[in-house]
Amino acid sequence: MEVVNLQITKQTSYSFDKFIELRNELNDFDNPFLKQIIQKYAEDEWETLEARLNHFSQKLSTKWRKWTDDIARPENHPKLLHYDAFNHRIDRIVQPLEARMLTEEVKRERLFSSALLPYEGITKRYLLHGNGESGITCPLACTDGLIALIEEFIDEVPNEVRKMYLHAKEGIDGDFAIGAQFMSEIQGGSNIPANVLRAVPEKNYYRLYGNKFFCSAVHADYSVVTARLEGTNDIALFVVPTWLPGDKEKEKRNGHVVNRLKWKIGTTELPSGEIDYNGAVAYLIGPKNRGVALAVSIVLTRSRLDIGFASASFIMRAAREAKLYARFRQVFDRKIDEFPMAAAQLEDLEEAAKRMVATAFKIYDAFLKYDPLVETAESFATRELILLQKIFSSKEAVNQLRTAISIFGGHGAIEDFSSIPRLFRDSIVNELWEGPSNVLLAQIYRDLHKLRSKFSIKTFLNIILPHLSQAAIDKYAGEIEQIMVIDLTAMPTWENCLAARKWEQVWREIFIHYQQLAVSELQDLPILDPAVLVQTSK
Ligand SMILES: Cc1cc2nc3c(=O)[nH]c(=O)nc-3n(C[C@H](O)[C@H](O)[C@H](O)COP(=O)(O)OP(=O)(O)OC[C@H]3O[C@@H](n4cnc5c(N)ncnc54)[C@H](O)[C@@H]3O)c2cc1C
């Protein structure tokens, strides 16, 4: 009888191993362009900071990156367990072991502690963004806002809130708290003044009743919540513990239930819930009638800055990996980066990465110098730059990541081939949360109308674009003034729709000028060690 040989021979010996090996060895801090930026702002502290960042980035680019890729798999997405076996409502957020280990290791970095060097916390958070783990980075941004908010009123808040502050900033017995911020309600997230969640006074605290419809980091220890004071038109700001003292271990939530976790296009590792409050203890913070102003100026400002860093870090990582792949992969008769069309796209990607990273740090520096709560021309300019960055960097991130994906061809669409598809999906969320573009463009329109009673538009433009000629400043000021004559808040007409398009266009141009200024202050250093590229092509 004839024996049929069933052994299947491999059709191809093609291997990605060389690329994977080199890519996995990339250390995100091993980036001459990035290092010079951090050195510029760290000044005398640079040497100590560099050593600390080397150590941090080594973990981040190896162990933590591997965990992050595992956490991102669909079967590991967070889940909600409503009840325990004894009929207790617990609303436990179930996360994979890697997510819990990563959270604990990152918490131990004490990223908000006063023991850190200036720029250490923010630079580490910039680097963390490159991994694309919103289950870590979103609560960190919220913790930043929570700490800043309590700090502003530290002399007035009750001891319970001071303890929360200490817990988030310095840790208590080695345990570090994380924050969240719940402002959006079902009837309109952009319109915080329309909140209907009720706050009813009781002793030295309030009790909350109602619903919050977008609650990211629903596993956090404390949240900043906006609510309407019962019987008034005032929207106030509260700090709400997720568990009252002693209840975390019992999994007994503070007067609220989590109805469900949202199924999202991006930031899928981050549990975003819908909450019903039924008497949660909440501590008022700041004046009763200033909740919206405080939420925007202290809390959302920090989250928006964070989105600038996230967008920049995403594009920097994608640009480096796309460059490496294009040097490695042979198609037809040559490497991908030897086709003029791909070479031009890679150049644009690298240029965008440099612009976005340089800008994120420059705006952050201005934020540290010019207190956004003070009414000077520089503070005003910084506030508007933070809005412009949130609008245009998050949008550009989506576009640039699409280009990066295309450099990888079909493999660019494969979630476990690279992290770029995840960064792309997360960037779409970055465009939406903390204020979608139209809301922020409308905010700039309102701000500039108010500004004109104090400073001229030319003064503002001269502050942000000192490198442009007076003719260019006059041109932009003229265009802005012309649009501002038209009511962009009225019902749509042919005329105001046209003006609305021009409004976005003129600010995009102005913001690119600002980004170019940020880059021009630096040397044109590479984003990847050139030796790595040589090795890749061998
Ligand atoms: C994944 C994810 C997680 C989130 N997590 C949180 C969270 O933890 N906490 C939280 O508070 N929120 C959270 N949000 C909510 C987010 O902040 C809101 O979705 C956002 O503020 C917009 O609100 P909305 O969805 O109700 O849109 P709407 O307010 O209904 O807006 C819809 C559209 O109308 C436009 N628009 C609205 N008002 C104006 C205006 N005045 N001028 C011009 N255009 C306007 C908007 O630009 C947008 O295009 C999250 C959102 C997402 C996607």
The ligand as an SDF file (V2000), in Angstrom:
LIG
                    3D

 53 58  0  0  0  0  0  0  0  0999 V2000
  -14.3710   56.9610   26.4430 C   0  0  0  0  0  0  0  0  0  0  0  0
  -14.9370   58.1630   27.1270 C   0  0  0  0  0  0  0  0  0  0  0  0
  -14.7480   58.3150   28.4810 C   0  0  0  0  0  0  0  0  0  0  0  0
  -15.2630   59.4280   29.1370 C   0  0  0  0  0  0  0  0  0  0  0  0
  -15.0420   59.5730   30.4710 N   0  0  0  0  0  0  0  0  0  0  0  0
  -15.5570   60.6390   31.1320 C   0  0  0  0  0  0  0  0  0  0  0  0
  -15.3630   60.8120   32.5320 C   0  0  0  0  0  0  0  0  0  0  0  0
  -14.6730   60.0350   33.1820 O   0  0  0  0  0  0  0  0  0  0  0  0
  -15.9430   61.8630   33.1350 N   0  0  0  0  0  0  0  0  0  0  0  0
  -16.6970   62.7590   32.4770 C   0  0  0  0  0  0  0  0  0  0  0  0
  -17.1900   63.6930   33.0890 O   0  0  0  0  0  0  0  0  0  0  0  0
  -16.9090   62.6320   31.1460 N   0  0  0  0  0  0  0  0  0  0  0  0
  -16.3480   61.6020   30.4640 C   0  0  0  0  0  0  0  0  0  0  0  0
  -16.5690   61.4600   29.1170 N   0  0  0  0  0  0  0  0  0  0  0  0
  -17.5310   62.3260   28.4770 C   0  0  0  0  0  0  0  0  0  0  0  0
  -16.9710   63.3950   27.5960 C   0  0  0  0  0  0  0  0  0  0  0  0
  -16.2830   64.3550   28.3340 O   0  0  0  0  0  0  0  0  0  0  0  0
  -18.1860   63.9370   26.8410 C   0  0  0  0  0  0  0  0  0  0  0  0
  -18.5780   62.9350   25.9460 O   0  0  0  0  0  0  0  0  0  0  0  0
  -17.9020   65.2140   26.1420 C   0  0  0  0  0  0  0  0  0  0  0  0
  -17.7110   66.2470   27.0690 O   0  0  0  0  0  0  0  0  0  0  0  0
  -19.0460   65.6070   25.2020 C   0  0  0  0  0  0  0  0  0  0  0  0
  -20.2950   65.4890   25.8040 O   0  0  0  0  0  0  0  0  0  0  0  0
  -21.4440   64.6570   25.0810 P   0  0  0  0  0  0  0  0  0  0  0  0
  -20.9220   63.3330   24.7340 O   0  0  0  0  0  0  0  0  0  0  0  0
  -22.6720   64.7030   25.9020 O   0  0  0  0  0  0  0  0  0  0  0  0
  -21.6650   65.4320   23.7300 O   0  0  0  0  0  0  0  0  0  0  0  0
  -22.6540   66.6470   23.4540 P   0  0  0  0  0  0  0  0  0  0  0  0
  -22.4990   67.6530   24.5450 O   0  0  0  0  0  0  0  0  0  0  0  0
  -23.9900   66.1050   23.1570 O   0  0  0  0  0  0  0  0  0  0  0  0
  -21.9960   67.2330   22.1260 O   0  0  0  0  0  0  0  0  0  0  0  0
  -22.2080   66.6270   20.8560 C   0  0  0  0  0  0  0  0  0  0  0  0
  -21.6240   67.4950   19.7560 C   0  0  0  0  0  0  0  0  0  0  0  0
  -22.1330   68.8200   19.8480 O   0  0  0  0  0  0  0  0  0  0  0  0
  -21.0500   69.7530   19.8350 C   0  0  0  0  0  0  0  0  0  0  0  0
  -21.3550   70.8830   20.7390 N   0  0  0  0  0  0  0  0  0  0  0  0
  -21.8460   70.8170   21.9780 C   0  0  0  0  0  0  0  0  0  0  0  0
  -21.9290   72.0480   22.5020 N   0  0  0  0  0  0  0  0  0  0  0  0
  -21.4730   72.9160   21.5690 C   0  0  0  0  0  0  0  0  0  0  0  0
  -21.2900   74.3400   21.5290 C   0  0  0  0  0  0  0  0  0  0  0  0
  -21.6050   75.1380   22.5500 N   0  0  0  0  0  0  0  0  0  0  0  0
  -20.7760   74.8800   20.4120 N   0  0  0  0  0  0  0  0  0  0  0  0
  -20.4490   74.1110   19.3750 C   0  0  0  0  0  0  0  0  0  0  0  0
  -20.5960   72.7630   19.3560 N   0  0  0  0  0  0  0  0  0  0  0  0
  -21.1030   72.1790   20.4410 C   0  0  0  0  0  0  0  0  0  0  0  0
  -19.8700   68.9740   20.3750 C   0  0  0  0  0  0  0  0  0  0  0  0
  -18.6420   69.5030   19.8990 O   0  0  0  0  0  0  0  0  0  0  0  0
  -20.1010   67.6040   19.8130 C   0  0  0  0  0  0  0  0  0  0  0  0
  -19.5750   67.5670   18.5100 O   0  0  0  0  0  0  0  0  0  0  0  0
  -16.0160   60.3860   28.4190 C   0  0  0  0  0  0  0  0  0  0  0  0
  -16.1900   60.2330   27.0520 C   0  0  0  0  0  0  0  0  0  0  0  0
  -15.6580   59.1470   26.4030 C   0  0  0  0  0  0  0  0  0  0  0  0
  -15.8370   59.0190   24.9220 C   0  0  0  0  0  0  0  0  0  0  0  0
  1  2  1  0
  2  3  1  0
  2 52  2  0
  3  4  2  0
  4  5  1  0
  4 50  1  0
  5  6  2  0
  6  7  1  0
  6 13  1  0
  7  8  2  0
  7  9  1  0
  9 10  1  0
 10 11  2  0
 10 12  1  0
 12 13  2  0
 13 14  1  0
 14 15  1  0
 14 50  1  0
 15 16  1  0
 16 17  1  0
 16 18  1  0
 18 19  1  0
 18 20  1  0
 20 21  1  0
 20 22  1  0
 22 23  1  0
 23 24  1  0
 24 25  2  0
 24 26  1  0
 24 27  1  0
 27 28  1  0
 28 29  2  0
 28 30  1  0
 28 31  1  0
 31 32  1  0
 32 33  1  0
 33 34  1  0
 33 48  1  0
 34 35  1  0
 35 36  1  0
 35 46  1  0
 36 37  1  0
 36 45  1  0
 37 38  2  0
 38 39  1  0
 39 40  1  0
 39 45  2  0
 40 41  1  0
 40 42  2  0
 42 43  1  0
 43 44  2  0
 44 45  1  0
 46 47  1  0
 46 48  1  0
 48 49  1  0
 50 51  2  0
 51 52  1  0
 52 53  1  0
M  END
$$$$
